[in-house]
Structures are given as C-alpha cells and as structure tokens.
Amino acid sequence: MNIPRITSIDEALRIYYTHSEMSNKEITTLFGRLSSATIAKLKKLVKEEMIKRDTLSYGIHTVNTGIAYDVWGIDVNDLEQRQMKLKALELQ
C-alpha cells in the first residue's frame, strides 16, 4: 500500500506528541482527506504490527500512534530537524 504524504510537519509532530492513540480524525488531519477504505487499510497495517508487538489499544477504533508512525515510515526525529531548520531559516 502506498502511504499518503503528511499534510504538514507541525501537524504530524502535534499529533505524535499529543495523542497516544489515533482515531480516524487524527489520521485525516495527518494525511488530509482520505476515503474510509484508505483509512481502514492504514489502520489495518498498524493493527497487524500492534499484534506482533503485543500492544493493546484503548479503543476498538484507534491505533497506537508510535507504532503507526513506524509502520507508515514517518520519522519523528527527521521531522523535528526539518522543523528546526525551517525556523532557523525563518521560513516558518
């Protein structure tokens, strides 16, 4: 499955640091408008990894944020470095 692009570095970091679990709302904020089928596929990938890692979810409709970012290839350290560079260049 192709993982969509994030909508913004700021939003990706905000979601990562404020939500231990993600629902459809956070996934839509992270990637922009997606079909319910695409959201379901993204969550399925994460749920499968959560099972492998023996990680439980608080809600039936949510997925662990840290594992989701790992599965979707979102590198938080890279995003933080990019955000700092943008601020240093006064582009943000």
Secondary structure, DSSP 4 states (H G I P E B T S, - for coil): -PPPPPS-HHHHHHHHHH-SEE-HHHHHHHH-S--HHHHHHHHHHHHHHHHHTT---SSTT-EEHHHHHHHHT--HHHHHHHHHHHHHTT--
